[in-house]
Amino acid sequence: MEGDSRTQFDSRVSPQEGERVLTKHDVSAFAGTSLEQILLNNQTALKHLGKAISLDATYRTQAQQDKDLEGIQHMQEFKMLLK
C-alpha cells in the first residue's frame, strides 16, 4: 500500500524500468488491483510460460537419465516442442 513503510520495495528486488507495478489499496494481494484483468488479458502468454516451464523440467530429467548432461541430444526436440 502506498505510503506505508512496511510495503516498500526492498532495494535488492526493486522493479526495473518498464516493469509493471500494481498499487495495492488493501491488505489483500488481489482486491482493489487490476491484477485479475492483466492476467486475463495475458492468458496466452501465461499458457506459453507454463508450457515452457513444464517442458524444461521434462527435458532436464530426460537429459539427465540419458546421461546427456549438456542436453545436446535433446535440444532440437525441445526447441520443436516450444513452437
C-alpha positions in Angstrom: 0.0 0.0 0.0 1.4 3.4 -0.9 2.9 5.4 1.9 3.2 2.5 4.3 6.9 1.8 5.1 6.1 -1.8 5.6 5.1 -2.3 2.0 8.0 -0.5 0.2 10.2 -2.4 -2.2 13.4 -3.9 -0.9 16.1 -2.2 -3.0 17.5 -5.7 -3.9 14.3 -6.6 -5.8 13.0 -3.2 -6.9 11.2 -3.1 -10.2 13.3 -2.3 -13.1 12.5 0.5 -15.6 9.5 -0.6 -17.7 8.2 -3.3 -15.3 4.6 -3.1 -14.3 3.9 -2.2 -10.7 0.5 -2.9 -9.2 -0.5 -0.5 -6.4 -2.4 -2.2 -3.6 -5.2 -0.3 -1.8 -6.0 -3.1 0.6 -4.1 -5.8 2.6 -5.3 -8.4 0.1 -2.9 -9.4 -2.6 -5.6 -9.1 -5.3 -8.5 -7.0 -4.0 -8.5 -3.5 -5.4 -5.8 -4.1 -8.0 -6.0 -4.6 -11.7 -4.1 -7.9 -11.5 -7.1 -10.1 -12.5 -7.7 -8.1 -15.7 -4.0 -8.1 -16.5 -3.8 -11.8 -16.1 -6.9 -12.4 -18.2 -5.5 -10.2 -20.9 -2.3 -12.1 -20.9 -3.6 -15.7 -20.7 -1.9 -16.7 -23.9 1.5 -15.6 -22.6 0.9 -17.4 -19.3 0.0 -20.6 -21.1 3.2 -20.4 -23.1 5.2 -19.7 -20.0 3.6 -22.7 -18.2 4.3 -24.9 -21.2 7.9 -23.8 -21.4 8.4 -24.5 -17.7 6.9 -27.9 -17.9 8.9 -28.8 -21.0 12.1 -27.6 -19.4 11.6 -29.8 -16.4 10.8 -32.8 -18.6 13.8 -32.0 -20.8 16.2 -31.8 -17.9 15.0 -35.0 -16.4 15.3 -36.9 -19.7 18.7 -35.5 -20.5 19.9 -36.5 -17.0 18.5 -40.0 -17.4 20.3 -40.3 -20.8 23.5 -39.0 -19.2 23.3 -36.2 -21.7 24.3 -33.6 -19.1 24.8 -30.8 -21.6 21.4 -31.6 -23.2 22.9 -31.8 -26.7 20.9 -34.8 -27.8 17.6 -33.4 -26.8 18.0 -29.7 -27.6 16.5 -30.0 -31.1 13.5 -31.9 -29.8 13.0 -29.4 -27.0 13.0 -26.4 -29.4 10.4 -28.1 -31.6 8.1 -28.6 -28.7 8.1 -24.9 -27.8 6.7 -24.0 -31.2 
